[in-house]
Amino acid sequence: MKCVICKKGNTKLGKTTVTLDREGSTLVFKDVPASVCTNCGEAYVDGAITARLLDSAETAVRSGIQVEIRQYSAA
């Protein structure tokens, strides 16, 4: 797909780091599968993966986590 940010690069499968801040909790997910622009590095995360990350963030907020770094796991 053509990058919507730089409009010059195409995306290829890769990995990215996603940081989510929610109600005083900060979660960092490493090695998240994404389509990454070969020109500018912008990462596009699939909707199903985004939903899983948001669910994890919600759980973290409820459990009182302030800062956490996690390795992304598909399971």
N, C-alpha and C positions, 0 to 999 in steps of 0.2 A: 504494500500500500504506500502511497505517496504521503510524506510527512505533512501534516496540516500546520505545523509551526513554522518550519523553514521553507517549505514548499520546494525544496531542492532534492532532498534525500529520499530514499526508499527505506522501508523498514525490513528488518530481518529478525528471526527468532533469537532471543537472548535472555538476559536476566537483568533485573534492576533492584534497587533498594527503595522501599516505600516507607515513608514516615507519616504516621497518623497522630494527630493531636485531638483529643476529645475530652472535654470536661476535666482538665487538669492531668490527664494521662497522656503520655507520649510513648508510642510503640514504634519500633523500627523493625521492619521485616526485610531480611536480606535474601538475595537469590530468588526473587519473585520472577516467575516466567513472564515475559513481555515481548512485544514487538518493539524493537529499538531502531531509531533512525540512524542510518549509516553516516549521515552528514552532521547533525547537531546533537545526537544522543537522546533526544526526547523519547520517553518510553510510554507505550500504550499497553495497559493491563486489561485483559479480557474481563468481561462482566461477571462471570462465575467466580473468578479469582478475587475480583474486587469485593463481591458479596461475602466471601469467606474472610477476607481481611477485615471488613467492617463488623462481621459477627465477632471476630476475635477481639476487636477494639471494644465492642460493647461489653463483652465478658470481662475484659481488663478493667474497665471503668467500674463495673459492679463489684469487682473484687478489691478495688482500692489501689491498684497498681499505679504508680506515678511514672516510672520510666522502665522500659523493658526492651531488650533487643532479642529478636527471635530469628531463627533460621526458618524460612518458609518450608512448609511440608504440605504436599498434596493430599495426604491422608487425613 
